[in-house]
Amino acid sequence: MVAADIAAIPETPRRRDFERWRRRSRLVRRMRVVLPVVIGLILSAMAGVIIFRSINGVAARAQDSDAPIRLVNPRFVGRDEKGRGFVVTAVTATRDEHDYQRVILDRPALVLDERGSDPMRITARSGVYHEGRRSLDMNGGVRLTGQQAAFDTMTSRFDTKTGELVGAGPIQGSGRLGEINAKSYGVYDKGERMVFKGGVRARIDGN
């Protein structure tokens, strides 16, 4: 194309092309500034979300670790100092969050000499096992049952070291000799021997 041909191009299209080029140049310059800013904001937002979730996760784990330990249908098997076995079960067992030496039991049941010829079973509405002194306190509607005896009382304490069961509250029921009422009692030798104390009243069967 010769110079005459270039001069023949109308002025208006050339100006339009130049304006479009200028607009594109301005847009490119703006995008070079805006895009890094947008990317920086996105990265900051992502970092904020990650930090927020991390903090919440740590707080949730800390809260879970502080929650009391709870077992459903626990079964504890042990032996006293003389090697005599016993079994403790419950509906639930929850460690006291204020005193980790205490385990709170719901509907506990204690069985003495489970594999013997006449095991004794003691049940209650609630109970507390003290790990420090290795004793089990049973409270509310305590019932002692065996093949030849059945007694009702309000409280009972089982010493897992000695294997002895004692109660300071009134007790009443029937044994081998007949009906017995007393203010306290003790169960020894895996339930083979029971001792009643305090205002003992008994009605002995003649058979």
DODOLUM-995509 format. One record per residue: residue number from 1; residue in one letter; x, y, z of N, C-alpha, C in turn. Coordinates in steps of 0.001 Angstrom, whole numbers, plus 500000, padded with zeros to 6 digits. Example, Ala and Ser with C-alpha at 12.3 -4.5 7.8 and 13.67 -1.06 7.14 Angstrom:
REM residues 2
nr:rest:n_px:n_py:n_pz:ca_px:ca_py:ca_pz:c_px:c_py:c_pz
1:a:513190:494310:507800:512300:495500:507800:513200:496700:507800
2:s:512850:497750:507080:513670:498940:507140:512900:500030:507870
//
This chain:
REM residues 207
nr:rest:n_px:n_py:n_pz:ca_px:ca_py:ca_pz:c_px:c_py:c_pz
1:m:500870:498806:500000:500000:500000:500000:500902:501238:500000
2:v:500613:502209:499180:501398:503424:499038:500875:504484:499951
3:a:501642:505589:500035:501257:506683:500934:499922:507259:500585
4:a:499601:507259:499312:498311:507818:498902:497170:506999:499450
5:d:497399:505654:499517:496334:504796:500049:496114:505037:501533
6:i:497213:505250:502282:497069:505509:503724:496314:506790:503968
7:a:496633:507799:503186:495955:509077:503344:494497:508983:503015
8:a:494159:507953:502230:492772:507834:501822:491887:507236:502899
9:i:492489:506617:503969:491674:506033:505042:490966:507145:505790
10:p:489684:507004:506002:488935:508076:506686:489471:508330:508089
11:e:489374:509558:508524:489888:509951:509846:489100:509334:510977
12:t:487773:509175:510813:486926:508710:511915:487225:507278:512332
13:p:487349:506273:511462:487688:504908:511890:489017:504845:512589
14:r:490002:505590:512146:491304:505572:512811:491185:506089:514231
15:r:490406:507117:514419:490219:507670:515765:489497:506677:516665
16:r:488511:505966:516080:487774:504984:516875:488687:503839:517322
17:d:489500:503364:516390:490436:502302:516761:491391:502764:517852
18:f:491837:503996:517761:492752:504513:518773:492079:504624:520134
19:e:490815:505033:520143:490083:505151:521411:489866:503784:522039
20:r:489553:502783:521186:489379:501436:521735:490682:500924:522327
21:w:491776:501206:521676:493084:500778:522197:493392:501449:523519
22:r:493066:502736:523639:493301:503459:524879:492440:502875:526010
23:r:491178:502562:525675:490309:502005:526707:490825:500646:527179
24:r:491270:499823:526238:491822:498531:526627:493083:498701:527476
25:s:493884:499667:527145:495099:499902:527911:494767:500325:529338
26:r:493770:501226:529461:493377:501636:530818:492811:500456:531611
27:l:491999:499603:530935:491419:498442:531600:492503:497480:532073
28:v:493505:497265:531212:494603:496374:531582:495350:496917:532791
29:r:495618:498238:532779:496323:498833:533912:495505:498695:535199
30:r:494182:498916:535090:493329:498783:536279:493317:497332:536790
31:m:493212:496372:535862:493175:494976:536270:494468:494554:536947
32:r:495586:495133:536479:496864:494815:537106:496896:495261:538562
33:v:496119:496272:538896:496039:496757:540281:494949:496025:541061
34:v:493783:495850:540430:492623:495291:541121:492807:493797:541401
35:l:493284:493033:540419:493394:491585:540593:494267:491192:541780
36:p:495457:491750:541960:496238:491390:543169:495515:491716:544469
37:v:494771:492847:544468:494025:493214:545668:492943:492180:545954
38:v:492197:491778:544906:491127:490784:545076:491709:489458:545539
39:i:492814:489040:544927:493456:487788:545328:493908:487859:546784
40:g:494468:489002:547182:494888:489169:548571:493717:489068:549531
41:l:492571:489679:549161:491387:489606:550019:490882:488171:550135
42:i:490891:487442:549021:490433:486050:549053:491328:485208:549947
43:l:492637:485378:549800:493567:484623:550639:493406:484970:552113
44:s:493192:486258:552405:492990:486669:553801:491727:486048:554378
45:a:490652:486034:553554:489393:485432:554010:489568:483942:554279
46:m:490274:483242:553387:490511:481811:553587:491328:481559:554849
47:a:492352:482384:555058:493164:482231:556268:492324:482472:557520
48:g:491434:483472:557446:490567:483755:558585:489640:482593:558905
49:v:489082:481960:557849:488195:480816:558054:488957:479661:558693
50:i:490174:479404:558207:490979:478307:558748:491308:478558:560219
51:i:491711:479777:560551:492044:480106:561937:490812:479978:562830
52:f:489666:480475:562332:488424:480416:563105:488044:478968:563404
53:r:488123:478111:562379:487772:476704:562588:488764:476021:563518
54:s:490028:476382:563403:491028:475780:564280:490769:476144:565735
55:i:490480:477434:565977:490205:477882:567351:488972:477193:567899
56:n:487900:477106:567087:486677:476448:567532:486911:474966:567792
57:g:487745:474336:566937:488039:472918:567130:488776:472670:568424
58:v:489759:473527:568726:490502:473386:569982:489584:473604:571173
59:a:488710:474616:571067:487779:474890:572173:486822:473728:572375
60:a:486350:473144:571251:485421:472017:571369:486111:470814:571989
61:r:487370:470548:571586:488089:469421:572168:488361:469659:573645
62:a:488683:470908:574002:488916:471214:575418:487644:471032:576221
63:q:486507:471442:575629:485240:471287:576326:484894:469815:576489
64:d:485158:469019:575421:484886:467595:575512:485774:466930:576555
65:s:487039:467374:576634:487943:466766:577606:487538:467093:579030
66:d:486852:468221:579231:486403:468589:580568:485104:467904:580949
67:a:484409:467332:579972:483134:466694:580251:483363:465429:581080
68:p:482446:465123:582001:482625:463936:582838:482579:462656:582013
69:i:483391:461671:582415:483414:460379:581742:482198:459578:582170
70:r:481470:459029:581188:480227:458305:581494:480238:456964:580769
71:l:479964:455899:581515:479892:454554:580964:478468:454038:581081
72:v:478027:453299:580069:476689:452706:580070:476819:451204:580313
73:n:476008:450711:581237:476019:449292:581617:477429:448798:581984
74:p:478106:449486:582887:479454:449039:583265:479398:447766:584112
75:r:480496:447052:584091:480636:445837:584913:482062:445810:585457
76:f:482182:445867:586782:483482:445870:587435:483643:444564:588214
77:v:484738:443891:587983:485026:442630:588674:486279:442829:589512
78:g:486223:442433:590793:487379:442622:591667:487477:441545:592722
79:r:488532:441667:593529:488754:440741:594639:489223:441524:595865
80:d:488826:441036:597026:489269:441691:598249:490653:441181:598647
81:e:491097:441566:599846:492442:441204:600284:492633:439699:600463
82:k:491540:438977:600665:491627:437529:600852:491351:436760:599558
83:g:491274:437505:598450:491066:436842:597164:489628:436485:596859
84:r:488685:436965:597654:487277:436668:597421:486722:437616:596362
85:g:486033:437064:595391:485570:437854:594261:484251:438570:594518
86:f:484054:439664:593801:482790:440398:593829:482595:441056:592462
87:v:481345:441387:592162:481006:442011:590886:480104:443209:591164
88:v:480407:444332:590518:479580:445536:590627:479105:445913:589223
89:t:477793:446092:589069:477216:446545:587802:476328:447761:588071
90:a:475927:448446:586998:475051:449622:587131:474459:449934:585767
91:v:473433:450772:585779:472870:451246:584508:473842:452217:583857
92:t:474366:453153:584657:475400:454075:584180:476393:454337:585301
93:a:477615:454698:584911:478655:455103:585851:479269:456395:585333
94:t:479227:457456:586145:479708:458772:585729:480730:459284:586735
95:r:481908:459653:586226:482931:460191:587120:482576:461626:587499
96:d:482635:461920:588781:482309:463255:589287:483312:464264:588725
97:e:482816:465295:588009:483706:466277:587399:484396:467162:588428
98:h:483885:467205:589656:484504:468012:590704:485439:467192:591604
99:d:485267:465877:591583:486115:464997:592400:486302:463688:591633
100:y:487450:463547:590978:487681:462389:590128:487875:461102:590920
101:q:487891:461179:592246:487955:459981:593068:486574:459357:593260
102:r:485520:460074:592842:484143:459598:593022:483548:459180:591682
103:v:482930:458019:591669:482213:457527:590486:480755:457333:590888
104:i:479866:458077:590250:478447:458054:590597:477756:456951:589796
105:l:477045:456079:590487:476394:454933:589858:474879:455076:589905
106:d:474248:454722:588813:472784:454701:588742:472330:453248:588762
107:r:471453:452922:589719:470936:451561:589896:472073:450538:590032
108:p:472934:450733:591004:474045:449783:591169:473571:448437:591710
109:a:474336:447408:591408:474081:446066:591928:475426:445444:592294
110:l:475503:444900:593498:476714:444254:593994:476399:442784:594243
111:v:477262:441911:593732:477084:440472:593931:478309:439929:594654
112:l:478071:439297:595802:479143:438666:596572:479143:437170:596298
113:d:480327:436619:596068:480480:435184:595808:479562:434742:594659
114:e:479739:435416:593503:478857:435173:592354:478858:433710:591926
115:r:479997:433053:591995:480098:431663:591548:479899:430650:592673
116:g:479550:431128:593856:479357:430216:594980:477986:429575:594976
117:s:477743:428787:596015:476467:428065:596109:475312:428963:596529
118:d:475623:430067:597242:474567:430980:597709:475052:432431:597585
119:p:475140:432944:596368:475603:434329:596198:474606:435325:596785
120:m:475115:436421:597307:474251:437487:597831:474278:438658:596871
121:r:473098:439197:596578:472963:440315:595653:472412:441522:596401
122:i:473066:442662:596251:472649:443904:596896:472371:444932:595813
123:t:471165:445495:595798:470777:446486:594803:470326:447774:595488
124:a:470379:448894:594764:469966:450191:595307:469608:451121:594160
125:r:468992:452249:594513:468637:453232:593486:469859:454024:593016
126:s:470793:454285:593914:471983:455059:593547:473175:454579:594362
127:g:474356:454968:593913:475561:454573:594622:476740:455446:594236
128:v:477774:455424:595055:479007:456168:594794:480186:455274:595143
129:y:481088:455119:594176:482312:454374:594450:483439:455362:594697
130:h:484121:455216:595850:485226:456093:596227:486538:455359:595941
131:e:487256:455796:594915:488487:455110:594541:489566:455245:595615
132:g:489610:456400:596285:490648:456618:597287:490573:455622:598427
133:r:489395:455420:598968:489262:454482:600092:488695:453123:599673
134:r:488486:452952:598373:488048:451681:597798:486781:451164:598480
135:s:485767:452019:598507:484510:451621:599118:483345:452022:598213
136:l:482273:451261:598317:481069:451500:597530:479915:451811:598478
137:d:479360:453019:598359:478187:453412:599132:476947:453242:598270
138:m:475944:452545:598800:474689:452325:598090:473569:452940:598925
139:n:472688:453681:598249:471668:454443:598972:470314:454319:598290
140:g:469270:454346:599126:467907:454386:598618:467382:453035:598177
141:g:466455:452492:598953:465839:451222:598575:466823:450083:598449
142:v:467771:450020:599376:468772:448950:599330:468103:447622:599687
143:r:468364:446623:598879:467792:445291:599112:468880:444234:599016
144:l:468922:443379:600054:469872:442279:600101:469099:440987:599899
145:t:469498:440196:598927:468788:438951:598644:469775:437814:598440
146:g:469384:436664:598934:470126:435431:598735:469129:434296:598653
147:q:469617:433084:598566:468704:431948:598461:467904:431734:599735
148:q:468464:432145:600883:467782:431877:602145:467513:433139:602963
149:a:467680:434322:602355:467452:435552:603118:467109:436692:602175
150:a:466328:437646:602713:465983:438857:601959:465748:439973:602961
151:f:466480:441089:602816:466388:442199:603761:466310:443518:603000
152:d:465618:444472:603630:465482:445816:603062:466061:446833:604036
153:t:466796:447808:603515:467371:448887:604325:467551:450108:603434
154:m:468114:451187:603991:468252:452417:603211:469665:452666:602718
155:t:470661:452232:603474:472049:452482:603084:472893:451231:603292
156:s:473985:451187:602541:474906:450082:602686:476274:450519:602186
157:r:477330:450025:602844:478696:450342:602412:479485:449046:602272
158:f:480098:448891:601085:480905:447708:600822:482363:448122:600728
159:d:483195:447463:601535:484632:447720:601543:485295:446713:600611
160:t:485811:447172:599483:486396:446254:598509:487731:445678:598990
161:k:488331:446266:600029:489587:445731:600563:489314:444514:601454
162:t:488365:444671:602376:488086:443590:603333:486972:442663:602864
163:g:486156:443128:601908:485035:442316:601453:483846:442359:602399
164:e:483844:443311:603343:482759:443400:604317:481695:444402:603871
165:l:480461:444087:604201:479318:444939:603880:478636:445344:605179
166:v:478480:446662:605388:477858:447142:606621:476811:448197:606290
167:g:475876:448385:607237:474851:449404:607079:474475:449978:608423
168:a:474319:451318:608489:473996:451967:609756:472512:452258:609895
169:g:471748:452067:608834:470320:452366:608895:469501:451162:609325
170:p:468239:451364:609669:467365:450256:610058:467279:449213:608951
171:i:467197:447959:609363:467098:446858:608420:466005:445910:608892
172:q:465266:445380:607953:464222:444421:608292:464074:443416:607157
173:g:463681:442211:607525:463498:441175:606524:463429:439816:607177
174:s:463646:438820:606398:463555:437449:606900:464789:436672:606498
175:g:465268:435857:607454:466420:435021:607212:466104:433563:607467
176:r:467146:432801:607770:466966:431375:607966:466097:431068:609180
177:l:466193:431917:610232:465470:431636:611477:464098:432308:611539
178:g:463875:433311:610696:462596:433998:610741:462757:435476:610446
179:e:461812:436306:610912:461843:437743:610651:462763:438444:611646
180:i:463498:439450:611131:464465:440172:611951:464363:441661:611666
181:n:464428:442484:612730:464497:443937:612631:465666:444413:613485
182:a:466432:445365:612963:467575:445880:613718:467927:447279:613220
183:k:468828:447966:613951:469233:449313:613575:470496:449346:612722
184:s:471257:448270:612740:472447:448195:611907:472763:446731:611637
185:y:473666:446522:610696:473975:445141:610337:475366:445080:609709
186:g:475873:443864:609598:477129:443612:608900:477064:442270:608216
187:v:477643:442205:607032:477675:440953:606270:479132:440579:606071
188:y:479478:439350:606460:480873:438920:606417:480989:437562:605729
189:d:482212:437217:605385:482502:435915:604766:481646:435679:603532
190:k:481675:436665:602626:480968:436567:601338:479467:436330:601516
191:g:478891:436864:602589:477461:436740:602802:477055:435539:603629
192:e:478018:434729:604050:477687:433542:604832:477328:433886:606273
193:r:477789:435029:606762:477540:435406:608160:476999:436828:608219
194:m:475856:437018:608877:475238:438322:609065:475111:438609:610554
195:v:475492:439830:610933:475428:440247:612328:474501:441461:612434
196:f:473510:441382:613331:472555:442473:613520:472798:443113:614881
197:k:472697:444460:614928:472962:445186:616157:471907:446275:616359
198:g:471700:446667:617627:470845:447795:617947:469366:447491:617873
199:g:468747:447303:619004:467303:447076:619055:466860:445905:618214
200:v:467587:444840:618274:467266:443688:617451:465967:443048:617940
201:r:465072:442840:617022:463827:442128:617308:463675:441018:616278
202:a:463361:439856:616766:463273:438713:615861:462049:437861:616207
203:r:461469:437326:615164:460394:436352:615365:460870:435041:614745
204:i:461183:434106:615607:461779:432858:615160:460702:431861:614777
205:d:460853:431295:613611:459919:430281:613157:460178:428984:613913
206:g:459105:428289:614235:459230:427052:614994:459527:425853:614120
207:n:459446:426010:612804:459659:424850:611949:461142:424475:611891
//
